[in-house]
Amino acid sequence: MRHISALLLSVILLLLFGCSQQQQMQQNAYTPKYVYRKGYTAYVLRNGRAVAPQKAPARIKRVIAAGNKIINKPYRRGGGHGRHHDSAYDCSGSTSFILREAGLLSKDSHPTSHTYLHWGRPGFGKWLTVYTKRGHVFVMVAGIRFDTSGSGRGVGPRWYTTPRRCGGFYVRHIPGY
């Protein structure tokens, strides 16, 4: 009887607190180290464009193709929020652009970095993970990072194979991706 009561209490606590918890990265955490696996990992060409892995789902290939459309655009606070195709993008504007292009975000949705705290589901995705906190958001897709602040300051959307600090960020994903 005591064993059943303890088990029941554990299940109740998990249901009450487990679903509302988000996985937050530890303060000294970094994004995963880039390790190329043929067919499963994207890579970045010298011109900055990314090449999607052969075995990636179609939507992940569309995410990478969308990122290639706006790489090297400049950074502008609020860029990408007023219109889908813009002359400059901020972190959430560029993240929203690639997710809208792939059909993972509605066409009329223009979330901010803070809004991404509630996007998708908590935890890491198999192909795509959004790292978000109040004030910044970036995406790891097929092993590479799509970010607007790779050098420590806003430079506009770019693909990176280098890890970055991600302490304080929450991780979100779409089930199946």
ZASE-827436 format. One record per residue: x, y, z of N, C-alpha, C in turn; residue in one letter; residue number from 1. Coordinates in Angstrom, 3 decimals. Atoms other than C-alpha are relative to their C-alpha. Last residue first. Layout:
N
PT     n.xx     n.yy     n.zz    ca.xx    ca.yy    ca.zz     c.xx     c.yy     c.zz type seq
PT        X        Y        Z        X        Y        Z        X        Y        Z    A NUM
...
This chain:
177
PT     n.xx     n.yy     n.zz    ca.xx    ca.yy    ca.zz     c.xx     c.yy     c.zz type seq
PT   -1.110   -0.722    0.640   11.500   17.614  -36.108    1.059    0.309    1.020    Y 177
PT   -0.272    0.586    1.314    8.836   15.055  -35.219    1.143    0.662   -0.719    G 176
PT   -0.069    1.463    0.021    7.508   17.104  -32.313    0.152   -0.539   -1.433    P 175
PT    1.272    0.497    0.532    8.261   20.815  -32.885    0.098   -1.522   -0.022    I 174
PT    0.007    0.725    1.268   11.093   22.039  -30.691   -1.431   -0.305   -0.430    H 173
PT    1.340    0.334    0.465   11.968   24.316  -27.786    0.128   -0.743   -1.337    R 172
PT   -0.011    0.726    1.265   15.099   24.969  -25.737   -1.414   -0.478   -0.322    V 171
PT    0.912    1.130   -0.044   15.233   27.663  -23.080    0.029   -0.667   -1.366    Y 170
PT    0.950    0.210    1.091   18.247   29.956  -22.962   -0.883   -1.200    0.323    F 169
PT    1.203   -0.806   -0.199   19.881   30.989  -19.682   -1.029   -0.149   -1.101    G 168
PT    0.496   -0.011   -1.364   23.284   29.706  -20.708   -1.198    0.922    0.127    G 167
PT    1.464   -0.007    0.030   23.580   29.365  -24.471   -0.573   -0.110    1.406    C 166
PT    0.568    0.092   -1.339   27.210   30.141  -25.129   -1.523    0.047   -0.109    R 165
PT    0.140   -1.277   -0.701   28.079   29.546  -28.741   -0.553   -0.257    1.386    R 164
PT    0.927   -0.024   -1.140   29.340   26.604  -30.786   -0.080    1.397    0.602    P 163
PT   -0.668   -0.172   -1.291   30.921   27.158  -34.210   -1.030   -0.018    1.130    T 162
PT   -0.332    1.349   -0.464   29.345   25.733  -37.361    0.715    0.063    1.342    T 161
PT   -1.233    0.207   -0.748   27.573   28.995  -38.141    0.182   -1.473    0.328    Y 160
PT   -0.178    1.393   -0.414   24.931   30.104  -40.664    1.348   -0.122    0.685    W 159
PT   -1.137    0.742    0.545   24.167   33.828  -40.828   -0.075   -1.450    0.477    R 158
PT    0.076    1.464    0.034   21.293   36.235  -40.196    1.181   -0.639   -0.729    P 157
PT    0.968    0.490    0.958   22.259   39.828  -39.407    0.073   -1.514   -0.083    G 156
PT   -0.579   -0.102    1.336   25.390   41.143  -37.760   -1.004   -0.395   -1.079    V 155
PT    0.941    0.268    1.078   24.127   41.879  -34.247    0.628    0.216   -1.365    G 154
PT    0.845   -1.169    0.257   27.038   41.750  -31.844   -0.897   -0.322   -1.192    R 153
PT    0.193   -0.737   -1.245   28.965   38.919  -30.187   -0.799    1.274   -0.174    G 152
PT   -1.267   -0.616   -0.398   30.406   37.548  -33.419   -0.140    0.804    1.288    S 151
PT   -1.110    0.938   -0.090   27.646   35.048  -34.095    1.298    0.601    0.479    G 150
PT   -1.019   -0.581   -0.876   24.831   37.431  -33.290    1.196   -0.921    0.190    S 149
PT   -0.318   -1.376    0.414   22.132   36.996  -35.926    1.114    0.604    0.837    T 148
PT   -0.051   -0.980   -1.085   21.856   33.219  -35.680    0.318    1.375   -0.578    D 147
PT    0.472   -1.174    0.734   21.226   30.074  -37.717   -0.218    1.085    1.040    F 146
PT    0.713   -1.052   -0.720   23.315   27.317  -36.118   -0.351    1.140   -0.943    R 145
PT   -0.597   -1.326    0.169   24.349   24.069  -37.789   -0.907    1.048    0.632    I 144
PT   -1.364   -0.105   -0.503   23.697   20.453  -36.761    0.701    1.325   -0.198    G 143
PT   -0.853    1.013    0.621   20.617   19.759  -38.875    1.470    0.194    0.370    A 142
PT    0.719    0.820    0.967   19.003   22.991  -37.634    0.998   -0.922   -0.697    V 141
PT   -0.921    1.047    0.459   20.070   24.867  -34.509   -0.817   -0.890   -0.928    M 140
PT    0.452    1.344    0.350   17.979   28.033  -34.208    1.202   -0.891   -0.336    V 139
PT   -0.714    0.533    1.156   18.414   31.439  -32.566   -0.394   -1.456   -0.167    F 138
PT    0.414    1.328    0.445   16.454   33.651  -30.174    0.887   -0.392   -1.175    V 137
PT   -0.707    0.641    1.109   17.354   36.758  -28.192   -0.568   -1.394   -0.273    H 136
PT   -1.017   -0.816    0.648   15.915   39.397  -25.833    0.784   -0.660   -1.115    G 135
PT    0.453   -1.376    0.212   13.920   37.290  -23.372    1.162    0.789   -0.611    R 134
PT    0.107   -0.677   -1.288   15.222   33.792  -23.885   -0.483    1.412   -0.307    K 133
PT    0.650   -1.286   -0.196   15.190   31.335  -26.749    0.088    0.487    1.445    T 132
PT   -0.554   -0.468   -1.276   17.054   28.427  -28.279   -0.547    1.399    0.217    Y 131
PT   -0.007   -1.452   -0.189   14.983   26.804  -31.039    0.521    0.287    1.397    V 130
PT    0.197   -0.443   -1.374   15.872   23.207  -31.895    0.087    1.516    0.042    T 129
PT    0.108   -1.446   -0.191   15.527   21.574  -35.316   -0.283    0.311    1.469    L 128
PT   -0.563   -0.762    1.109   16.465   18.114  -36.618    0.060    1.497    0.272    W 127
PT   -0.910    0.878    0.735   15.895   15.720  -33.696    0.726    0.783   -1.091    K 126
PT    0.564    0.693    1.146   14.389   18.392  -31.467    1.044   -0.882   -0.665    G 125
PT   -0.763    0.001    1.239   15.590   19.342  -28.010   -0.734   -0.757   -1.086    F 124
PT   -1.005    1.015    0.290   13.256   20.109  -25.139    0.618    0.134   -1.377    G 123
PT   -1.307   -0.079   -0.664   10.038   21.973  -24.394    0.927   -1.123   -0.449    P 122
PT   -0.061    0.760   -1.243    7.268   21.891  -27.016    1.371    0.174    0.646    R 121
PT   -0.298    1.422    0.060    6.352   24.230  -29.861   -0.087   -0.678    1.353    G 120
PT    0.138    0.612    1.323    6.441   27.937  -29.156    0.309   -1.489    0.093    W 119
PT    1.213    0.823   -0.022    5.895   29.185  -25.576   -0.259   -0.703   -1.324    H 118
PT   -0.018    0.776   -1.241    9.343   30.699  -24.913   -1.170   -0.971    0.076    L 117
PT   -0.505    1.346    0.270    9.249   31.692  -28.590    0.154   -0.843    1.265    Y 116
PT    1.119    0.846    0.420    7.058   34.665  -27.624    0.454   -1.440   -0.235    T 115
PT    0.731    0.391   -1.204    9.991   36.232  -25.751   -1.157   -0.951   -0.336    H 114
PT   -0.804    1.023   -0.686   12.122   36.243  -28.902   -0.726   -0.505    1.243    S 113
PT   -1.240   -0.567   -0.519    9.307   38.075  -30.693    0.790   -1.111    0.687    T 112
PT   -0.329    0.036   -1.429    6.647   36.365  -32.791    1.314    0.710    0.331    P 111
PT   -1.269   -0.735   -0.106    5.533   37.511  -36.271    0.425    0.051    1.468    H 110
PT   -0.587   -0.045   -1.335    2.696   35.138  -37.247    1.366    0.687   -0.030    S 109
PT    0.286   -1.312   -0.581    0.688   35.865  -40.413    0.601    0.170    1.394    D 108
PT   -0.484   -1.098    0.851    2.215   33.020  -42.437   -0.225    1.383    0.600    K 107
PT    1.019   -0.551    0.895    1.673   30.471  -39.655    0.524    1.244   -0.713    S 106
PT    0.560   -1.172   -0.673    4.809   28.837  -38.292   -1.002    0.608   -0.965    L 105
PT   -0.016    0.324   -1.424    6.313   25.438  -39.186   -0.538    1.138    0.860    L 104
PT    1.325    0.414   -0.435    5.360   25.778  -42.871   -0.062   -0.408    1.465    G 103
PT    0.068    1.460   -0.074    8.985   25.810  -44.035   -1.369   -0.518    0.427    A 102
PT   -0.293    0.539    1.327    8.873   29.440  -45.199   -0.128   -1.522   -0.029    E 101
PT    1.173   -0.232    0.864    7.184   30.431  -41.931    0.210   -0.627   -1.375    R 100
PT    1.057    0.906   -0.452    9.961   28.777  -39.876   -1.282    0.174   -0.814    L  99
PT   -0.320    1.368    0.426   12.708   30.456  -41.899   -1.072   -1.000    0.425    I  98
PT   -0.048    0.142    1.460   11.118   33.904  -41.656    0.241   -1.453   -0.395    F  97
PT    1.375    0.113    0.484   10.222   33.569  -37.960   -0.031   -0.221   -1.509    S  96
PT    0.497    1.310   -0.435   13.852   32.887  -37.064   -1.415   -0.224   -0.525    T  95
PT   -0.635    1.003    0.858   14.943   35.883  -39.164   -0.450   -1.413    0.371    S  94
PT    0.478   -0.175    1.370   12.425   38.216  -37.525    0.583   -1.049   -0.933    G  93
PT    1.313    0.647    0.084   13.191   36.815  -34.072   -0.604    0.151   -1.388    S  92
PT   -0.049    1.429   -0.325   16.899   37.561  -34.379   -1.356   -0.682   -0.164    C  91
PT   -0.538    0.212   -1.344   16.601   40.880  -36.227   -0.101   -1.495    0.297    D  90
PT    0.698    0.862   -0.946   16.246   41.148  -39.979    0.649    0.055    1.367    Y  89
PT   -0.852    0.334   -1.139   17.101   43.581  -42.784   -0.839   -0.799    0.994    A  88
PT   -1.374   -0.338    0.405   15.699   44.474  -46.245    1.011   -0.314    1.098    S  87
PT   -0.445   -1.305   -0.479   12.411   42.682  -45.560    1.434    0.245   -0.467    D  86
PT   -1.231   -0.295    0.737   10.435   39.814  -47.077    0.411    1.423    0.344    H  85
PT   -0.714    1.271    0.109    7.870   38.755  -44.443    1.348    0.188   -0.704    H  84
PT    0.292    0.722    1.231    6.764   42.246  -43.545    0.892   -1.231   -0.082    R  83
PT    1.027   -0.737    0.727    6.534   44.367  -40.439   -0.421   -0.677   -1.276    G  82
PT    1.263    0.039   -0.736    8.370   41.868  -38.259   -1.125    0.706   -0.744    H  81
PT    0.711    1.246    0.238   11.309   40.994  -40.496   -1.321   -0.104    0.732    G  80
PT   -0.039    0.475    1.383   13.544   43.719  -39.102   -0.672   -1.354   -0.145    G  79
PT    1.347   -0.026    0.566   12.404   44.975  -35.679   -0.060   -0.493   -1.437    G  78
PT    0.997    0.285   -1.030   15.970   45.791  -34.654   -1.394    0.173   -0.593    R  77
PT    0.750   -1.202   -0.370   18.001   45.813  -37.841   -1.039   -0.405    1.025    R  76
PT    0.813    0.045   -1.214   20.742   43.327  -38.715   -0.710    1.333    0.174    Y  75
PT   -0.464   -0.657   -1.232   21.986   43.314  -42.281   -0.953   -0.215    1.172    P  74
PT    0.805   -1.218   -0.182   21.120   40.697  -44.889    0.494    0.663    1.280    K  73
PT   -0.729   -1.220    0.371   24.086   38.358  -45.316   -0.872    1.245   -0.072    N  72
PT   -1.333   -0.166   -0.583   21.895   35.288  -45.131    0.646    1.243   -0.594    I  71
PT   -0.199   -1.261   -0.743   18.302   35.986  -46.160    1.360    0.121    0.665    I  70
PT    0.587   -1.172    0.669   17.554   33.477  -48.942    0.352    1.302    0.712    K  69
PT   -0.895   -0.428    1.086   19.979   30.888  -47.521   -0.523    1.228   -0.732    N  68
PT   -1.128   -0.696   -0.613   17.888   30.748  -44.338    0.960    0.518   -1.051    G  67
PT    0.494   -1.322   -0.417   14.850   29.877  -46.443    1.113    0.812    0.649    A  66
PT    0.139   -0.814    1.222   16.729   27.023  -48.157   -0.480    1.411    0.343    A  65
PT   -1.353   -0.359    0.434   17.765   25.699  -44.730   -0.048    0.859   -1.260    I  64
PT   -0.551   -0.923   -1.001   14.194   25.778  -43.396    1.370    0.487   -0.461    V  63
PT    0.596   -1.321    0.271   12.948   24.204  -46.664    0.480    1.044    0.999    R  62
PT   -0.658   -0.505    1.208   15.395   21.290  -46.240   -0.540    1.386   -0.363    K  61
PT   -1.316   -0.424   -0.460   14.066   20.894  -42.703    0.806    0.535   -1.179    I  60
PT    0.150   -1.286   -0.711   10.519   20.810  -44.082    1.341    0.527    0.511    R  59
PT    0.232   -1.099    0.952   11.466   18.129  -46.633   -0.110    1.354    0.710    A  58
PT    1.387   -0.129    0.477   12.851   15.807  -43.947   -0.154    1.237   -0.890    P  57
PT    0.867   -0.904   -0.760   16.655   15.534  -43.793   -1.418   -0.020   -0.552    A  56
PT    1.044    0.751   -0.687   18.322   12.455  -45.292   -0.944    0.871    0.826    K  55
PT    0.808    0.817    0.902   20.370   14.311  -47.924   -1.182   -0.663    0.701    Q  54
PT   -0.386    1.411    0.080   21.663   16.927  -45.511   -0.989   -0.794   -0.843    P  53
PT    0.814    0.893   -0.834   20.885   20.528  -46.391    0.480   -1.438   -0.129    A  52
PT    0.463    1.107    0.830   23.659   22.687  -47.813   -0.712   -0.986    0.921    V  51
PT    0.025    1.327   -0.607   24.170   26.031  -46.097   -0.524   -1.012   -1.005    A  50
PT    1.239    0.746    0.198   25.200   29.245  -47.831    0.119   -1.388    0.628    R  49
PT    0.909   -0.151   -1.129   28.019   31.279  -46.328   -1.313   -0.733   -0.130    G  48
PT    0.805   -1.207    0.222   29.973   31.777  -49.577   -1.046    0.208    1.094    N  47
PT   -0.817   -1.215   -0.186   32.585   29.319  -48.314   -0.786    1.290   -0.200    R  46
PT   -0.961   -0.256    1.067   29.953   26.585  -48.022    0.776    1.287    0.275    L  45
PT    0.006   -1.376    0.479   28.251   25.625  -44.756    1.105    0.168   -1.033    V  44
PT   -1.312   -0.637   -0.039   27.381   22.041  -43.917   -0.096    1.359   -0.665    Y  43
PT   -0.187   -1.031    1.015   24.181   20.253  -42.975    1.438    0.503    0.068    A  42
PT   -0.452   -1.305   -0.467   24.337   17.063  -40.948    0.158    0.951   -1.175    T  41
PT    0.773   -0.472   -1.140   22.372   13.844  -41.447    0.375    1.408    0.464    Y  40
PT    1.425    0.283    0.141   23.401   12.419  -44.826   -0.867    0.574    1.104    G  39
PT    0.513    0.034    1.370   27.095   12.323  -43.973   -1.474   -0.414   -0.033    K  38
PT    0.412    1.379    0.256   27.665   13.021  -40.285   -0.692   -0.029   -1.356    R  37
PT    0.635    0.362    1.256   29.593   16.252  -39.649   -0.267   -1.498   -0.072    Y  36
PT   -0.600    1.264    0.423   30.280   17.109  -36.027   -0.747   -0.437   -1.250    V  35
PT    0.305    0.430    1.355   29.629   20.685  -34.935    0.775   -1.275   -0.328    Y  34
PT   -1.160   -0.131    0.876   29.874   20.976  -31.154   -0.388   -0.531   -1.376    K  33
PT   -0.791    1.188    0.336   26.470   21.263  -29.499    1.164    0.322   -0.937    P  32
PT    0.710    0.789    0.994   25.411   24.676  -28.217    0.859   -1.206   -0.351    T  31
PT   -0.252   -0.413    1.375   27.236   25.776  -25.094   -0.888   -0.814   -0.919    Y  30
PT    0.291    0.884    1.118   26.330   25.566  -21.425    0.340    0.643   -1.339    A  29
PT   -1.254    0.213    0.720   28.009   27.536  -18.624   -0.177   -0.888   -1.229    N  28
PT   -0.724   -1.233    0.290   24.761   29.060  -17.286    1.283   -0.210   -0.804    Q  27
PT   -0.796   -0.461   -1.121   22.818   25.810  -17.524    0.825    1.211   -0.429    Q  26
PT   -1.413    0.343    0.071   20.324   25.524  -20.377    0.715    0.564    1.220    M  25
PT   -0.855   -1.168    0.090   16.669   25.700  -19.474    1.449   -0.453    0.022    Q  24
PT   -1.383    0.371   -0.236   14.321   22.804  -20.241    0.871    1.228   -0.219    Q  23
PT   -0.756   -0.111    1.229   10.825   24.132  -19.838    1.423   -0.395    0.330    Q  22
PT   -1.414   -0.343   -0.078    8.588   22.945  -17.029    0.582    0.114   -1.399    Q  21
PT   -0.165   -1.451    0.066    4.823   23.106  -17.447    1.456    0.426    0.054    S  20
PT    0.477   -0.555    1.262    4.389   19.461  -18.367    0.234    1.499   -0.106    C  19
PT   -0.783    0.424    1.154    6.569   18.097  -15.594   -0.423    0.652   -1.295    G  18
PT   -1.164   -0.844    0.238    5.074   20.089  -12.712    0.764   -0.348   -1.273    F  17
PT    0.160   -1.397   -0.398    1.524   18.859  -12.193    1.153    0.883   -0.430    L  16
PT    1.049   -0.625    0.804    1.745   15.632  -14.174   -0.154    1.478    0.321    L  15
PT   -0.477   -0.077    1.370    5.075   14.673  -12.631   -1.020    0.693   -0.892    L  14
PT   -0.995   -1.079    0.061    3.824   15.516   -9.159    0.540    0.178   -1.405    L  13
PT    0.723   -1.273   -0.146    0.715   13.352   -9.681    0.974    1.171   -0.093    I  12
PT    0.719   -0.245    1.251    2.802   10.430  -10.993   -0.722    1.338    0.047    V  11
PT   -1.004   -0.310    1.027    5.179   10.615   -8.023   -0.668    0.343   -1.327    S  10
PT   -0.475   -1.356   -0.276    2.271   10.756   -5.548    1.020    0.437   -1.043    L   9
PT    1.086   -0.898    0.367    0.746    7.647   -7.165    0.401    1.455    0.219    L   8
PT    0.056   -0.012    1.455    4.054    5.790   -6.921   -1.067    0.973   -0.492    L   7
PT   -1.193   -0.734    0.438    4.462    6.740   -3.258    0.015    0.119   -1.523    A   6
PT    0.202   -1.413   -0.343    0.890    5.630   -2.525    1.167    0.851   -0.471    S   5
PT    0.987   -0.526    0.953    1.414    2.333   -4.390   -0.249    1.481    0.261    I   4
PT   -0.668   -0.071    1.290    4.585    1.597   -2.392   -0.932    0.621   -1.055    H   3
PT   -0.907   -1.145   -0.094    2.826    2.367    0.914    0.704    0.244   -1.340    R   2
PT    0.829   -1.193    0.000    0.000    0.000    0.000    0.872    1.254    0.000    M   1
